[in-house]
Amino acid sequence: MSKRGSLACVGLGMMLGAHLAPRARSHIEEAEVVFGLVSDPVVELWLQRMRPDFRSLQPYYGDGSVAGKPRTDSYREMVEAMVAEARAGRVVCGAFYGHPGVFAEVPHRAIAQARAEGLAAVMEPGISAEDCLYADLGFDPGSVGCQHHEASQFMFYRRIIDPSAWLVLWQVGIAGDRSLARKATGPAHRQLLLELLAASYPLDHEVIAYEAATLPFAAARVERMPLRGLVEAQLSLQTTLAIPPALPLERNDQVLGRLAALEASNP
């Protein structure tokens, strides 16, 4: 009887080595084939020292010879590379920076494909940029609430902003990209994003450009600026825009009154 393969997609966390959980490390060490997609070349070198047979998924993005290669094509090729090894009966591990289920399409698709083919597949969580954001910016999302959106999706679809809660826009450096091939968009795209945000926030409202630290000797980027500064700000694919509340929470006296009546009738 032929051996059944398996797939585990694990999170490395954001900071080199420091965020790697025991279960994720175990999957990496025990796998027969290890693939990886990480945030920094230094992290990739660290993985290669840990597993000399490590296979980087980065080349699937293309080396520049394929102009404007859509990320969807790269993702499909990455999924097939991992699932093909599991299909061949090998124990496969995919190691991804941060959390493998957060802003990471490949792990979700690979696990779904493996399971559809009857293969065992699991995801092990990791510390994500979101986790680091709460720590570095020093706020609790449960205090007044927090909305999260991918920046381009926020622009493409009608969203209802609650300016009494935090608003977090991910991948703001490629905000407005419809090609799925760009590595950055420019001031013109950001101007459109600014116009959307200006309907809910004053132009002098403070916003924060945030990037989690990925190396132990590096510091997180926490750059505060007025909202109007967004257009000319230095933004990368890793940049997150965090917008603090602009309004206080508004009591819903109607619901509070009904709750009071319920409690009075059912002490």
HELIX and SHEET records of a PDB file:
HELIX    1   1 PRO A   22  GLU A   30  1                                   9    
HELIX    2   2 PRO A   41  MET A   50  1                                  10    
HELIX    3   3 GLN A   58  TYR A   61  5                                   4    
HELIX    4   4 ARG A   71  ARG A   87  1                                  17    
HELIX    5   5 GLU A  105  ALA A  116  1                                  12    
HELIX    6   6 ALA A  129  LEU A  137  1                                   9    
HELIX    7   7 PRO A  141  VAL A  144  1                                   4    
HELIX    8   8 ALA A  151  PHE A  156  1                                   6    
HELIX    9   9 VAL A  172  ILE A  174  5                                   3    
HELIX   10  10 PRO A  187  ALA A  198  1                                  12    
HELIX   11  11 LEU A  227  LEU A  230  5                                   4    
HELIX   12  12 ASP A  253  SER A  265  1                                  13    
SHEET    1   A 5 ARG A  55  SER A  56  0                                        
SHEET    2   A 5 VAL A  33  LEU A  37  1                                        
SHEET    3   A 5 VAL A  91  PHE A  96  1                                        
SHEET    4   A 5 SER A   6  GLY A  11  1                                        
SHEET    5   A 5 ALA A 120  GLU A 124  1                                        
SHEET    1   B 5 CYS A 146  GLU A 150  0                                        
SHEET    2   B 5 TRP A 166  TRP A 170  1                                        
SHEET    3   B 5 THR A 240  ILE A 243 -1                                        
SHEET    4   B 5 GLU A 206  GLU A 211 -1                                        
SHEET    5   B 5 ARG A 221  PRO A 226 -1                                        
END                                                                             
